[in-house]
Amino acid sequence: MATYGYIRVSTERQNLERQVRTMHALGIGGDALFQDRASGKSLDRPGWQSLMGTVGSGDLVVIDALDRLGRDFGAVTEQWRDLVHHRGVDIRVLDLDFMDSRKFREMGDIGEAMEAVVLSTLAYVAQSERKELVRRTREGVAIARAAGRMRGGARKRIPDG
């Protein structure tokens, strides 16, 4: 059984250092620490894909927060279920002490039901936060343009969801 860490920030300008230090404090580093500087809207991220090609049954994946997996309800719940229930890989979410697949398994049937409810709820919250961020960004850009504070440049599409 090996322990791996996965850390992610959404853009190149954001800093991974806080997450790196957290993983190092847990003894996770080097080849066992996978990272991405990419949006959580897609699972097509190099670090995540490399981790998925590395982990196997009995391994543990540690993440800082559930939304590091992604921001899409379906993708987050699908990845969790694939790893935990099909591949036999455990997941520990550091910012939610109770969100640890090993703890749910220890509780038996009730743990499985609790895992499904909690995972679905938290994945929904992450997706909702992403939609709200996109809405607020669009609103702010529209206000700035109307006030003449934003000009020129090619229009960039802010992705949905």
C-alpha positions in Angstrom: 0.0 0.0 0.0 1.4 3.4 -1.1 0.2 6.9 -0.1 0.0 9.5 -2.8 -0.9 13.2 -2.6 -2.7 15.3 -5.2 -2.7 19.1 -5.2 -4.1 21.5 -7.7 -4.6 25.2 -8.2 -6.8 26.6 -11.0 -4.3 28.9 -12.8 -0.6 29.3 -13.4 -0.6 32.5 -11.3 -1.8 30.7 -8.1 0.6 29.2 -5.6 0.8 25.5 -4.7 3.1 26.1 -1.7 0.5 25.8 1.0 -0.7 22.5 -0.3 2.9 21.3 -0.9 3.8 22.1 2.7 0.7 20.3 4.0 1.6 17.2 2.0 5.2 17.3 3.1 4.1 17.5 6.8 2.3 14.2 6.1 5.4 12.7 4.6 4.1 12.9 1.1 6.5 14.3 -1.5 8.7 13.4 -4.5 7.3 10.9 -6.9 4.3 10.4 -4.6 3.0 14.0 -5.0 1.1 14.8 -8.1 0.2 18.4 -9.0 -1.7 20.4 -11.5 -2.1 24.1 -12.4 -5.4 23.7 -14.2 -9.1 24.4 -13.8 -11.1 21.8 -11.9 -13.8 21.9 -14.6 -12.2 19.0 -16.4 -10.5 15.8 -15.3 -8.2 16.0 -18.3 -5.2 17.3 -16.3 -1.7 15.9 -16.7 -1.0 15.4 -12.9 -4.4 13.8 -12.3 -4.0 11.5 -15.3 -0.5 10.5 -14.1 -1.9 9.7 -10.6 -4.7 7.7 -12.1 -2.1 5.6 -14.0 -0.1 5.1 -10.9 -2.6 4.2 -8.1 -3.8 0.7 -7.5 -5.8 -1.4 -5.1 -4.8 -0.7 -1.4 -3.3 2.7 -2.1 -4.4 5.9 -0.5 -4.8 9.3 -2.2 -4.7 12.3 0.0 -6.2 15.6 -1.2 -6.4 19.0 0.5 -10.1 19.5 -0.3 -12.8 17.7 -2.2 -12.9 20.4 -4.9 -9.3 19.6 -5.8 -10.8 16.6 -7.6 -13.0 19.0 -9.7 -15.9 21.3 -9.7 -18.4 19.2 -11.7 -20.8 17.2 -9.6 -20.8 14.2 -12.0 -17.1 14.1 -12.4 -16.3 14.3 -8.7 -18.7 11.7 -7.7 -17.7 9.4 -10.6 -14.0 9.7 -9.8 -14.6 9.0 -6.1 -16.8 5.9 -6.9 -14.4 4.7 -9.5 -11.4 4.9 -7.2 -12.9 3.7 -4.0 -15.5 1.2 -5.1 -14.0 -0.2 -8.4 -10.3 0.2 -8.0 -10.0 -0.3 -4.3 -8.1 3.0 -3.7 -8.9 4.9 -0.6 -9.3 8.7 -0.5 -8.7 11.1 2.4 -9.9 14.7 2.2 -7.8 16.8 4.7 -10.1 19.7 5.2 -13.0 17.4 6.1 -11.7 15.0 8.7 -14.8 12.7 8.3 -14.4 12.5 4.5 -12.1 9.4 4.4 -13.3 6.3 2.5 -11.6 4.1 5.1 -13.8 5.5 7.9 -17.0 5.0 5.8 -16.0 1.4 5.1 -15.4 0.7 8.8 -19.1 1.7 9.4 -20.4 -1.0 7.1 -23.7 -0.5 5.3 -24.6 2.8 7.1 -21.1 4.1 6.2 -21.8 3.4 2.6 -25.1 5.3 2.7 -23.5 8.2 4.6 -20.6 8.3 2.0 -23.1 8.6 -0.9 -25.1 11.3 0.8 -22.1 13.4 1.9 -20.2 13.0 -1.3 -23.2 14.0 -3.4 -23.9 17.0 -1.2 -20.3 18.2 -1.2 -19.9 17.7 -5.0 -23.1 19.6 -5.6 -21.8 22.5 -3.4 -18.5 22.6 -5.4 -20.4 22.7 -8.7 -22.7 25.4 -7.4 -19.8 27.5 -6.2 -18.2 27.3 -9.7 -21.5 28.4 -11.4 -21.8 31.3 -9.0 -18.1 32.4 -9.6 -18.8 32.4 -13.4 -22.0 34.4 -12.9 -20.3 37.0 -10.7 -17.4 37.3 -13.1 -19.7 37.9 -16.0 -21.6 40.5 -14.0 -18.4 42.3 -13.0 -17.1 42.4 -16.5 -20.4 43.8 -17.8 -20.4 46.5 -15.2 -16.7 47.4 -15.9 -17.3 47.6 -19.6 -20.4 49.8 -19.1 -18.3 52.1 -16.9 -15.5 52.2 -19.6 -13.0 50.5 -17.3 -12.5 47.5 -19.7 -11.5 48.1 -23.3 -9.9 46.4 -26.2 -8.5 43.0 -26.6 -10.2 39.9 -28.0 -13.3 38.8 -26.1 -12.7 35.8 -24.1 -15.5 33.3 -23.3 -15.9 32.5 -19.6 -16.7 28.8 -19.5 -19.9 27.6 -18.1 -20.0 25.4 -15.0 
